[in-house]
Amino acid sequence: MELDGSFESLTYSSHSLTKIQARYHKQGNCSSSCGEIQSIKYPFRLKGDPSGCGDSDHEFSCVDDRTILEIFPGRFYVHNISYNDQILRLVDVNFANGSCSLPSGSVLSADRDVKDFRFGGFVNSSRSLFRFMKCSKNISSLQTAANYTRVPRLTTNGSYLYAIYDRDYYYHRQPQPSCSLISVAPVDFDQDIKFPSYEAVMELLQAGFDVGWSVECRDCSLAGKGCLSTKNPHHFKLS
């Protein structure tokens, strides 16, 4: 069964559908703002908003005029909300100011699975990401490690940190023998980048990534059912 993102398209009993539509119309009149995000409305809300506004699973914080979404265990600045496409533009707080750090957390597993049940649609339709690898020795000169970009400011005595730009399964899963995966961070796809410089790594991380949301998929996940997005972010397939 395919859904077009609207509440009316869900196949519920008439009683359940009426309850959902009533909740939508009741909460749809609420709107708040924080810094550059001027229209925060259903399903989103800010901490401190009236209890009837938004959905409690989709709550933002407003800190120093910055809208923040927590996706355990990470924290992300919200740069844009597209209600038509059901897409958020997020930037990890650890990368937003150009600082050199590891991700505060990741919405993806190493296999690109979305960790958070609220965002069962997709993370970056291109599925590109950086894999952060910790290595026990300097492998920069190895030909087999040409796609490992050293992150010098996070390299300490006895360990070396590298970032691998993984473009839609471009990365070969077998890591270097002296390295282990410690974190992943989704980024935009760039067809011109294969072996990025450190500067290109930071630029992509600071630009952020897109994540789709679906209240319908959230509800299905809580009911123990599966939910996958199709290529069109407006459509979701339930199982």
C-alpha positions, 0 to 999 in steps of 0.5 A: 500500500502506498501513501501520499503523505496525507492523513486521509490516505491512510487506511484506518477505521473511520473512527481512528481516521476522524481522531487523527484528522481532528488532532491535525486540525487542532494542532495545525493552528499552532506556530512558533519560531526560533532564530532563522526558523520562522514557522515551526508548526505541526508536527513540530513544536518547541519546548515550552509551547502549549501542550496542544501544539505539535507532536511530542515526538517532534520537539525542538529546542531553541538555544541562543536563537538556534533551533536544535533537534536531538536524535539520540545521542546527537544534537543537530541545528535545524537550518530548514523545514520543508513541509511540502516535501517533509524534509529537514535540513540538519547540521551536526552542532559539532560541525556547524561552526567549522570546528574539527570534531567527531559527530555528536551522534548519527542518525544512521548506522554503519549500514545506512539504517535510520536509527530513529523511528521518527524519521523512517522516510530517508536520510539523504536520498543519495545515501552518501556519508563519511565513515570516521576510522581510528587507526593504530598507525599512519596509513596515509602513504599506502596506495590501498588507503588512497580514499582515507583522508587524514583528520590531523587535528583529531590525531593523537599519539598512538592513533590516527583519525581518517574520514572516508567519503562513501558515495552510495556504496562506493566504499569497499567494506573491508577496512585497513587492518589497523583501523576500526570504524568509530562513527558515521555522518551523512552528507550530500553527494558530490560527483566530483569528489572521490578522494576529498581533501581535509578542507573538502571533508569539513565543507561537506560536513558543515553543509549538513544533510537532509532527513525525511520525516513521516508521522504515518511511518512513526505510527506504523513503527510503534504498531510493530509494522514496517515502513519504507520510503519510495524514491518520491519522498511524499510516498511511503510503503507500509508492510 
